[in-house]
Amino acid sequence: MNNLRIGVLSKGRLSDLAVDLLEEVGLNFRRQERSLFARVNEKPIDIIFLRTDDIPVLCAEGAIDMGSTGSDLVLESQVDVQTRMELGVGKCRLALCVSKDSPVQTVGGRIATTFPKIPKEYLKANNISAHMVW
């Protein structure tokens, strides 16, 4: 029988919240410093500590069975996964913005982003031409 593999953020505030949630439901484990893996005591469960944007892809590919990450990263990854529970712990908003004194008043031109897929879909749906930089 294979162990259940749960992907958790490797660092940061949301990682701490995910670990607290797992401990609250009775999953006891100890992570060695800088280790990417932890085994849950007395249960066939492995915790894998990952980068946030890797979690949806690894879940979709079957490398992990479930994971905790931001819904923005799930959207950006464009993979087929199912959200089982909204945790309500993070807030994210993607916005198109310019400085107050910019002559730019409409969307278009050149857009720099770390989320290229979501804005690309928005631009296409609204028939806006722009050069994406990421």
VENCORFEN-V12451 format. One record per residue. N is the residue number from 1. OMEGA is omega in degrees with one decimal (* if undefined). NEAR is the number of other ideal C-beta (glycine too) atoms within 8 Angstrom. D_FIRST is the distance of its C-alpha to the first C-alpha in Angstrom with 1 decimal. Layout:
# VENCORFEN-V12451
n=N omega=OMEGA near=NEAR d_first=D_FIRST
n=N omega=OMEGA near=NEAR d_first=D_FIRST
This chain:
# VENCORFEN-V12451
n=1 omega=179.3 near=3 d_first=0.0
n=2 omega=176.0 near=4 d_first=3.8
n=3 omega=171.0 near=8 d_first=6.6
n=4 omega=-177.9 near=9 d_first=9.4
n=5 omega=-178.6 near=11 d_first=12.2
n=6 omega=177.3 near=14 d_first=15.7
n=7 omega=-179.4 near=14 d_first=18.8
n=8 omega=177.5 near=14 d_first=21.9
n=9 omega=-174.2 near=14 d_first=25.4
n=10 omega=179.9 near=8 d_first=26.2
n=11 omega=176.7 near=5 d_first=29.6
n=12 omega=-176.6 near=6 d_first=32.3
n=13 omega=-179.3 near=5 d_first=33.1
n=14 omega=174.4 near=12 d_first=30.4
n=15 omega=179.2 near=12 d_first=27.8
n=16 omega=178.8 near=8 d_first=29.2
n=17 omega=179.3 near=10 d_first=29.1
n=18 omega=178.6 near=11 d_first=25.4
n=19 omega=177.7 near=10 d_first=24.5
n=20 omega=179.5 near=8 d_first=26.8
n=21 omega=178.6 near=10 d_first=25.2
n=22 omega=179.2 near=12 d_first=21.7
n=23 omega=178.4 near=9 d_first=23.3
n=24 omega=179.4 near=6 d_first=25.3
n=25 omega=172.6 near=6 d_first=22.3
n=26 omega=177.2 near=5 d_first=21.1
n=27 omega=-178.6 near=10 d_first=18.7
n=28 omega=179.3 near=8 d_first=20.2
n=29 omega=177.5 near=10 d_first=19.8
n=30 omega=178.5 near=5 d_first=22.4
n=31 omega=173.8 near=9 d_first=23.1
n=32 omega=-178.7 near=6 d_first=25.0
n=33 omega=178.7 near=4 d_first=28.1
n=34 omega=178.2 near=3 d_first=27.6
n=35 omega=178.7 near=8 d_first=23.9
n=36 omega=-175.5 near=6 d_first=21.8
n=37 omega=172.2 near=8 d_first=18.5
n=38 omega=177.1 near=11 d_first=17.8
n=39 omega=177.9 near=9 d_first=15.0
n=40 omega=-179.5 near=12 d_first=15.3
n=41 omega=173.0 near=6 d_first=16.4
n=42 omega=176.9 near=4 d_first=14.4
n=43 omega=179.8 near=6 d_first=11.9
n=44 omega=-176.7 near=7 d_first=8.5
n=45 omega=174.3 near=11 d_first=11.0
n=46 omega=174.7 near=11 d_first=12.8
n=47 omega=179.8 near=14 d_first=16.4
n=48 omega=-178.1 near=11 d_first=18.0
n=49 omega=-169.8 near=13 d_first=21.8
n=50 omega=170.7 near=14 d_first=23.5
n=51 omega=-174.5 near=7 d_first=26.9
n=52 omega=-176.1 near=10 d_first=27.6
n=53 omega=176.0 near=10 d_first=28.3
n=54 omega=-172.2 near=9 d_first=25.1
n=55 omega=-179.7 near=16 d_first=22.9
n=56 omega=-178.8 near=14 d_first=23.8
n=57 omega=-179.7 near=10 d_first=23.6
n=58 omega=176.4 near=12 d_first=20.2
n=59 omega=179.6 near=15 d_first=18.9
n=60 omega=-178.9 near=10 d_first=20.7
n=61 omega=178.9 near=7 d_first=19.3
n=62 omega=178.2 near=6 d_first=15.6
n=63 omega=170.5 near=6 d_first=15.6
n=64 omega=-177.8 near=13 d_first=14.9
n=65 omega=178.5 near=7 d_first=13.8
n=66 omega=-179.3 near=9 d_first=16.9
n=67 omega=179.7 near=12 d_first=19.9
n=68 omega=179.0 near=11 d_first=23.4
n=69 omega=-178.9 near=11 d_first=26.4
n=70 omega=178.5 near=9 d_first=29.9
n=71 omega=176.0 near=8 d_first=30.7
n=72 omega=179.6 near=10 d_first=33.3
n=73 omega=174.9 near=12 d_first=30.8
n=74 omega=177.8 near=12 d_first=28.7
n=75 omega=-177.1 near=9 d_first=32.0
n=76 omega=-178.2 near=11 d_first=33.1
n=77 omega=-180.0 near=10 d_first=29.9
n=78 omega=176.5 near=5 d_first=30.5
n=79 omega=-176.9 near=10 d_first=26.8
n=80 omega=174.8 near=3 d_first=25.3
n=81 omega=-179.5 near=8 d_first=23.3
n=82 omega=176.0 near=3 d_first=23.6
n=83 omega=-178.8 near=7 d_first=25.0
n=84 omega=-176.7 near=4 d_first=23.6
n=85 omega=171.6 near=4 d_first=25.9
n=86 omega=-177.3 near=5 d_first=29.1
n=87 omega=177.7 near=8 d_first=29.3
n=88 omega=-177.2 near=3 d_first=33.0
n=89 omega=-177.8 near=5 d_first=33.2
n=90 omega=176.0 near=6 d_first=34.4
n=91 omega=179.5 near=3 d_first=37.5
n=92 omega=175.3 near=7 d_first=38.1
n=93 omega=174.5 near=4 d_first=41.0
n=94 omega=-177.0 near=7 d_first=41.9
n=95 omega=170.4 near=4 d_first=45.7
n=96 omega=-175.7 near=6 d_first=48.2
n=97 omega=175.1 near=3 d_first=50.9
n=98 omega=177.1 near=5 d_first=54.0
n=99 omega=-176.7 near=4 d_first=56.4
n=100 omega=-176.8 near=3 d_first=59.2
n=101 omega=179.7 near=3 d_first=61.9
n=102 omega=175.1 near=6 d_first=60.1
n=103 omega=-179.7 near=3 d_first=62.2
n=104 omega=-179.1 near=6 d_first=59.0
n=105 omega=-179.8 near=3 d_first=59.1
n=106 omega=178.0 near=4 d_first=56.7
n=107 omega=178.6 near=8 d_first=53.2
n=108 omega=179.7 near=6 d_first=53.4
n=109 omega=-177.1 near=6 d_first=54.3
n=110 omega=-178.4 near=7 d_first=51.6
n=111 omega=177.1 near=12 d_first=48.5
n=112 omega=-176.5 near=5 d_first=46.4
n=113 omega=170.0 near=9 d_first=42.9
n=114 omega=176.8 near=4 d_first=39.4
n=115 omega=-174.7 near=10 d_first=38.1
n=116 omega=-172.8 near=10 d_first=39.7
n=117 omega=-178.7 near=9 d_first=37.8
n=118 omega=178.1 near=11 d_first=38.6
n=119 omega=178.9 near=13 d_first=42.4
n=120 omega=177.5 near=9 d_first=42.6
n=121 omega=178.8 near=8 d_first=41.5
n=122 omega=-179.3 near=9 d_first=44.0
n=123 omega=-179.8 near=13 d_first=46.8
n=124 omega=-179.2 near=8 d_first=46.2
n=125 omega=-178.6 near=6 d_first=46.1
n=126 omega=177.8 near=7 d_first=49.4
n=127 omega=-179.6 near=5 d_first=51.0
n=128 omega=178.6 near=9 d_first=51.5
n=129 omega=178.9 near=5 d_first=51.9
n=130 omega=176.2 near=10 d_first=50.8
n=131 omega=-179.0 near=6 d_first=49.6
n=132 omega=176.0 near=11 d_first=46.2
n=133 omega=177.1 near=7 d_first=45.7
n=134 omega=* near=7 d_first=42.3
